[in-house]
Amino acid sequence: MTDDQVDHDVQVDDVRDVATSDASVPDELAFDVEDLPGGALATLEAVLMVADEPIPAVRLASVLALPVADVEALLAELVAEYRGERGGRPRGFELRAVADGWRIYSAPAYADVVGRFVVDGQTARLTQAALETLAVVAYRQPVTRGQVSAVRGVNVDGVVRTLTARGLVAEVGTEPTTGAVLYGTTGYFLERMGVSSLDELPPLAPYLPDIDALEGVDQAIGETR
């Protein structure tokens, strides 16, 4: 074998070793997860707690800078721990493998209680401020927050966020001139009101100012979103 052939074989082996290393060893972090409180297991838990969708083990391994096999072993340990198989009490939540990923969910045994909590949150009574804001949106939609504020005489940003979170109003577009977000009521609002269309709402509109009379309020308050 010539020297050139030996050099070529060495270079090929080096490239193969680098490729294998890159595929199996995650990027280095500025810290070692084992040095954090609770080590890799607690660090994995922290990541899973903020996940709003199933996270593949490969991605978790990349985030923690650990081999995929190690992360899969940690996931299995958490599954067992949450079920009480490690000597502790069963938790009210569990770790599931779904949709090619992992995510923490409330345990099925508590579905009725969790459902009651969610329903109670959705049926809680609206404040007077929320009812007044909702009325303006319902009868003058599509309408911007600035226009609603002009009608009510107070800032309604927080109230609109609450109504949006409750599913009663939603963004329906933007005002062409100012770019301010336009809001309107939702199908859920009609359902809660017990009507099939806005035409069935009680005749309150004549007591509210026309939107044309509020032209320019968005520019005055500098509202865009």
C-alpha positions as CSV (number, residue, x, y, z in Angstrom):
1,M,0.0,0.0,0.0
2,T,1.4,3.4,-1.0
3,D,1.7,6.4,1.3
4,D,-1.0,8.2,-0.7
5,Q,-3.4,5.3,-0.1
6,V,-2.6,5.3,3.6
7,D,-3.2,9.0,3.9
8,H,-6.5,8.6,2.0
9,D,-7.7,5.8,4.3
10,V,-6.8,7.9,7.4
11,Q,-8.7,10.9,6.1
12,V,-11.8,8.7,5.3
13,D,-11.7,7.3,8.8
14,D,-11.3,10.8,10.3
15,V,-14.4,12.0,8.4
16,R,-16.4,8.9,9.4
17,D,-15.4,9.4,13.1
18,V,-16.4,13.1,13.0
19,A,-19.7,12.3,11.3
20,T,-20.5,9.6,13.9
21,S,-19.5,11.9,16.7
22,D,-21.7,14.7,15.4
23,A,-24.6,12.4,15.1
24,S,-24.4,11.0,18.6
25,V,-23.0,13.8,20.7
26,P,-25.2,16.9,21.2
27,D,-23.8,20.4,21.1
28,E,-22.0,21.5,24.2
29,L,-23.7,23.9,26.6
30,A,-22.3,26.5,28.7
31,F,-23.3,24.4,31.7
32,D,-23.7,20.7,32.7
33,V,-27.2,19.7,33.5
34,E,-25.8,17.4,36.1
35,D,-24.6,20.4,38.0
36,L,-28.1,21.9,38.3
37,P,-30.3,21.2,41.3
38,G,-31.8,17.7,40.8
39,G,-29.5,16.9,37.9
40,A,-30.6,15.9,34.5
41,L,-33.9,14.4,35.7
42,A,-35.1,17.7,37.2
43,T,-33.8,19.6,34.2
44,L,-35.8,17.4,31.9
45,E,-38.9,18.0,34.1
46,A,-38.5,21.7,33.9
47,V,-38.5,21.6,30.1
48,L,-41.5,19.3,29.9
49,M,-43.5,21.6,32.3
50,V,-43.4,24.5,29.8
51,A,-44.0,22.4,26.7
52,D,-47.4,23.1,25.0
53,E,-47.1,20.3,22.5
54,P,-45.4,16.8,22.5
55,I,-41.6,17.2,22.3
56,P,-39.6,14.4,20.5
57,A,-36.9,12.8,22.6
58,V,-34.3,13.8,20.0
59,R,-35.1,17.5,20.6
60,L,-35.1,17.0,24.3
61,A,-31.6,15.4,24.0
62,S,-30.4,18.4,22.0
63,V,-31.7,20.9,24.6
64,L,-30.1,19.0,27.5
65,A,-26.9,18.2,25.5
66,L,-27.3,14.5,26.4
67,P,-27.4,11.3,24.3
68,V,-30.9,10.3,23.1
69,A,-30.6,7.0,24.9
70,D,-30.0,8.7,28.2
71,V,-32.9,11.0,27.7
72,E,-35.2,8.1,26.8
73,A,-34.1,6.4,30.1
74,L,-34.9,9.6,32.0
75,L,-38.3,9.8,30.4
76,A,-39.1,6.2,31.4
77,E,-38.0,7.0,35.0
78,L,-40.3,10.0,35.1
79,V,-43.2,8.0,33.8
80,A,-42.7,5.4,36.6
81,E,-42.1,8.1,39.3
82,Y,-45.4,9.9,38.4
83,R,-47.3,6.6,38.6
84,G,-46.0,6.0,42.1
85,E,-43.9,3.0,41.0
86,R,-40.8,4.4,42.7
87,G,-42.3,4.2,46.2
88,G,-43.8,7.7,46.2
89,R,-47.5,8.6,45.8
90,P,-49.1,8.7,42.4
91,R,-49.2,12.2,41.0
92,G,-52.1,14.1,39.6
93,F,-50.3,14.3,36.3
94,E,-48.5,11.8,34.1
95,L,-46.0,11.8,31.3
96,R,-47.3,10.4,28.0
97,A,-45.7,9.5,24.7
98,V,-48.0,10.9,22.0
99,A,-47.6,12.1,18.4
100,D,-44.0,11.1,18.3
101,G,-43.2,13.2,21.4
102,W,-43.5,13.6,25.1
103,R,-45.7,15.9,27.2
104,I,-47.1,16.2,30.7
105,Y,-50.9,15.8,31.1
106,S,-53.3,15.6,34.0
107,A,-54.0,12.0,34.9
108,P,-57.2,10.5,33.5
109,A,-58.4,9.5,37.0
110,Y,-59.0,13.2,37.8
111,A,-60.7,14.1,34.5
112,D,-64.1,14.9,36.2
113,V,-62.5,17.3,38.8
114,V,-60.3,19.0,36.1
115,G,-63.3,19.3,33.8
116,R,-65.3,21.0,36.6
117,F,-62.5,23.4,37.2
118,V,-62.3,24.4,33.5
119,V,-66.1,24.7,33.2
120,D,-66.3,26.8,36.4
121,G,-63.6,29.1,35.0
122,Q,-65.6,29.6,31.8
123,T,-68.9,30.3,33.5
124,A,-67.8,32.7,36.1
125,R,-69.8,35.9,36.1
126,L,-68.5,38.9,34.1
127,T,-67.8,42.1,35.8
128,Q,-69.8,45.2,35.0
129,A,-66.9,46.6,33.1
130,A,-66.6,43.4,31.0
131,L,-70.4,43.4,30.3
132,E,-70.3,47.1,29.2
133,T,-67.3,46.5,26.9
134,L,-68.8,43.3,25.5
135,A,-72.0,45.3,24.7
136,V,-70.1,47.9,22.8
137,V,-68.2,45.3,20.8
138,A,-71.4,43.4,20.1
139,Y,-73.5,46.3,18.8
140,R,-70.7,48.3,17.1
141,Q,-68.5,45.5,15.6
142,P,-66.1,45.5,14.1
143,V,-64.5,47.9,16.5
144,T,-61.1,48.8,17.8
145,R,-60.1,49.0,21.5
146,G,-59.6,52.7,21.1
147,Q,-63.2,53.1,19.8
148,V,-64.5,51.0,22.7
149,S,-62.5,53.1,25.2
150,A,-63.9,56.3,23.7
151,V,-67.5,55.0,24.2
152,R,-66.8,53.9,27.8
153,G,-64.5,56.7,28.7
154,V,-61.9,54.4,30.2
155,N,-59.0,52.2,29.0
156,V,-60.4,48.7,28.0
157,D,-57.2,46.9,27.1
158,G,-57.3,44.6,30.1
159,V,-61.0,43.9,29.7
160,V,-60.7,43.1,26.0
161,R,-57.9,40.6,26.8
162,T,-60.2,39.0,29.4
163,L,-63.1,38.8,26.9
164,T,-60.7,37.3,24.3
165,A,-59.4,34.7,26.8
166,R,-63.0,33.8,27.6
167,G,-63.7,33.2,23.9
168,L,-66.4,35.9,23.7
169,V,-64.6,38.3,21.4
170,A,-61.8,37.7,18.8
171,E,-59.7,39.7,16.4
172,V,-61.5,40.0,13.1
173,G,-59.1,42.2,11.1
174,T,-57.4,45.5,11.1
175,E,-58.6,49.1,10.5
176,P,-57.3,50.1,7.1
177,T,-56.2,53.6,8.0
178,T,-54.5,53.1,11.3
179,G,-53.8,49.3,11.3
180,A,-55.5,49.0,14.7
181,V,-56.9,45.6,15.5
182,L,-60.6,45.2,15.0
183,Y,-62.7,43.0,17.4
184,G,-66.0,41.2,17.0
185,T,-68.0,38.7,18.9
186,T,-67.7,35.0,18.4
187,G,-70.0,32.0,17.9
188,Y,-69.5,31.2,21.5
189,F,-70.9,34.6,22.4
190,L,-74.1,33.9,20.5
191,E,-74.3,30.5,22.1
192,R,-74.0,32.0,25.6
193,M,-76.6,34.7,24.7
194,G,-79.0,32.0,23.4
195,V,-79.4,33.6,20.0
196,S,-78.5,32.4,16.5
197,S,-77.5,35.7,15.0
198,L,-76.7,39.3,16.1
199,D,-80.0,40.4,14.6
200,E,-81.7,38.7,17.6
201,L,-80.0,40.9,20.2
202,P,-82.1,43.3,22.2
203,P,-82.4,46.8,20.6
204,L,-79.6,48.6,22.5
205,A,-77.7,49.9,19.5
206,P,-79.6,53.3,19.2
207,Y,-78.2,54.3,22.6
208,L,-74.6,53.9,21.4
209,P,-72.7,56.5,19.3
210,D,-72.0,55.6,15.7
211,I,-68.5,54.4,14.9
212,D,-68.2,57.2,12.4
213,A,-68.4,59.7,15.2
214,L,-65.3,58.1,16.8
215,E,-63.1,58.4,13.7
216,G,-59.6,59.4,14.6
217,V,-59.5,58.1,18.2
218,D,-57.0,55.3,17.2
219,Q,-54.6,57.9,15.8
220,A,-55.0,60.0,18.9
221,I,-54.0,57.2,21.3
222,G,-51.5,55.7,18.9
223,E,-53.1,52.3,18.8
224,T,-52.0,49.7,16.3
225,R,-52.4,46.5,18.3
